[in-house]
Structure formats: C-alpha cells, structure tokens
Amino acid sequence: MSLQDSIDSITDRIRTLLGGLTPRDRRTLLFGISVVLLVAGWFAFQSMQKSTQQLNRNLAAAEEAQRQVEAMLSHYQSRVGAADALEARLQAGLGFTPLTWLEKMGNEMGISANVRSMTERGVIETDFYRAQKVNIVVDNISLKQTVELLHRLESAPQAVRFDEVRLKTDRKEAALLDVRIDISVLGPLEGA
C-alpha cells in the first residue's frame, strides 16, 4: 500500500464518520475543536509573551551593564591620562632644584626681602616617586602677593604637593599676612 492509498483511505473514513453525524453533532464537534485550538493558541501566546518580556528585561540589563562598562572605561582612561601627565611632570624635573627655583620666584615677585626662611626638611621615597620636603616662611606680604605665591607654587614646572599652608595676620599690620607653607617637590626615583 502506497502513501497515496493511505491518505485516500483516511480521508474516506473521515468523510464516512462526518456523513453519519447529524448537523447538531457536527456543530458540537466543530465547537469542541475550536475551543481546543483556542486554548492551545492562548497557552502558546502566553508563553511567547513571557519569553518576550524576559528578553526585554535581559536586553535592558545588558544595556545598563554596557553603559556602566563605558562609564568605567571613560573614568579609567581619564585616570590613565592624569597619571601619564603626572609622570611627565615628574620626569620633566629630573634636575629640578626647589630652593633655587623658589629664590628666583621670590625675586620675580619682589618678596625676597620678606622671605624669612626656606629650608629643606628631607626626602621621602615611595614606590613611585621621591618627595623633597621644603618649608617656606614669608612674613609681611599682602593678600594679593599670597595668592600669587600660592598660584605660582601650584603651577610650578615640577609636580608640587601642598602638605600644609598656614596663614595669619601680621602682628604689626593687619593688612599683611605671615605665611607658612610646607610643600613636597615630587620627582622621579634616582634609579628610575
């Protein structure tokens, strides 16, 4: 028996079965088949809808993770840039002598007579740089001169870290300030 004969045989049986049903039985059978198909379609639709919702949640979580990764990468790149700039400033001042530079700066600003002392307080070495500590004491300077002094120290050709800055009004003249500054001049390690 061939496939074609089998199909013909099955269709003949269905025709015979449906031909023996009354119109009311046919409607009932059609209604039952429709209900079964609708229920099956409903469950399939619900399953697809849940899958779609889960995919949307996963996509939103992946997009948020991507945004966080991009923000972290941007933050990392800015940190690397800042570290490279600091390393360049450290290397630029390989032969930098802070006291000579401070004396020159005092002469340029016209406050050399007001500088009471500039002393080195030693050198501290870390794993990455060496810090030469310098103490500066300047008496009887104006607020404008103080701001200019701090600005020049901050924009030094060598990397400078402010350890302590103390300002107090002069005892004799209230318009003038006495300034005490402890800085660390950062440079590359000797062996680096």
N, C-alpha and C positions, 0 to 999 in steps of 0.2 A: 504494500500500500504506500502510495506516494504522499508527499506533503499536501499537494493539491487535493487529493482524495480525502485526507484527514480534515482539512479545512471545510470542504464541502459537507462532510458528514456532520461536523459540529454545527455548522450554520443550519443544516436541515433539522437537527434536534431542537435548536433554539426556536426555529420557526414553528415547529410542531408544538412545543411547550407553550409559546406565546399564543398560538392559534387556539389552544384549548382553554385559555383564560378568558374570563368574562371581562368586559370593558372596565368594570369596577376593580377587579383584581389587577388589571394592567395599570390602572392609575395608582393603586396602592403600591405595587411593585416599583413603579417609576418614582413615586414619592419617597419610598424607602431608600432607593439607590441615590436619589438626590440628597437626602439627609446624610447618608454615609459619606458621599463625596464632599458635601459642605463641611462636615465635622473634620474630615481628613484635611481639607483645604485650610480650615481655621487653624488646626494644630501646626500645619506646615507654615502658615503665615506668621503665627506667634513665634515659632522657632526662628524664622528668618528675622523677625523684628528684634528679638532678643540678641541674636548674633550681630545685627546691625548696630544696636545700641552699645554692645560690648566693644565692637570695632571702633565706634566713635569715641568711647571712653579711652580706649588704648591709644588712639590717634592723638587725642588731646593730651594725654600723659606723655606721649613721645614728643609732641611739640613743646610742651613745657620743659621737658628734660633737655631738648635741643637748645631752647632759649637759655637755660641755666648753664649749659656747657659753653655756649657762645659768650655769655657774660663772664664766666670764669676764665675763658681763653683771652678775652679782651683785657681783663684785670691782670692776668699773668703777663701778657705782652707789655702792658704799661709798667708793671713791676720790673720786667727784664730791661726795658728801656731806661728806667730810673737807675737800676743797678749798673747798667753799662755807662750811663752818664757819670755816675759817681766814680766808677772805676777809671774813667777817662780823666776826671779831675784829680784822682789820687795819683795816677801815673804822670800827669802834667807837672806836678810839683815835686818831682824826684829830688831836685837840688834846692828846693824852697827853704829859705831861712826866715822864720817868722819874725824874729826881733828886728832884722834889717828891714823887712817889709813894713813892720809897724812903725819904725822910726821914720821911714820915707813917707808913710801915710800921715804921720803926725806933722811933719814938715809941710806937706802939701795942704793940710787943713789949717795950719797956723796954730796948733795947740801943743807944740813941742815943749814950750815953757811950762805948760800945765801938767805934763806927764810926770807924775811923782815916781813911778817905778814900772818897769817891765821886766819880769823875771820868769825864767823857765822853771817849771816845777817837776820836771822829769818826763820820762817817756814810758808809755804803756803799750805793749804789743798784744794784739789779739790774733786770731787765726787768719784774719783777712787784711788788717792794716795796722799801722803804728800811729799812736796819738801822742803828739808832743804837747804837754800841758804848758800854758803860758798864763801868767797873772798880769793884768794891766790895771794900774791905778791912775786915774786922771782926776784932778781937782779943779774947781772953779771954771767949769765950761757951761755954756748956755744950753738950753733945751734943743735948739736947732743944731748945735755942734754935736750934741749927744746923739741925736737921731742920725746925723750924717756919719758919725763914727760907727754906730751900730750897722747902718746900711753898708758902709764900706767893708766892715768885717764880714757881713753876710755874703757880700758879692766878691769875696776875695778870690784871687786866681787859684788858690788851693782850697780844698774842702775844709771847712771850719765848723766845729760843733761848739755851741754855747753851752758851757757847763753851769755857769751861774752869772747873773747880772744883778748888781745891787746899785740902786740909785738913792741918793739922799740929798736934801737941800744943804747948801753950804752954810756953815755957822755964821759967817760974817755977812753974806749977802744972799737973801732968799731967792733971788732970780737966777742964781747959779747952782750948778749941781756938782756933787762929788760922785764919781762913777768908779765902781769896782767890777771888773769883768774877768771871769775865768773861762778861757777857751781851750779847746783841744784842736791843734792843727793836724789833720789827718793826712797820712802819706802811705806809700806802699811799703811793704816789709823790705828790709835790707836785702834778703836773699831772693826776693821775687822779681 
